[in-house]
């Protein structure tokens, strides 16, 4: 994964509703497209999109997956630590 530098893109796109005019997963689709294009232009590694996030203001809508800020921070931190350990 780390071929040219120690930078890795970790895209985040919460799975939440955007009303009847956009599909569920809009944030995920956008995050994926931006991350992949950035990775291509910069030769930086890119992970898969984290599809869950802190979306408490959308949790009353069907399809929204909300996690607490603490859980989200811990999850991203664990990913970063795993990436760091994989460099050895």
Buried (B, 14 or more C-beta within 10 A) or exposed (E): EEEEEEEBBBBBBBBBBBEEEEEBBBBBEEBBEEBBEEBEEEEBBBBEBBBBBBBEEBEEEEEBBBBEEEEBEEBBEEBEEEBEEEEE
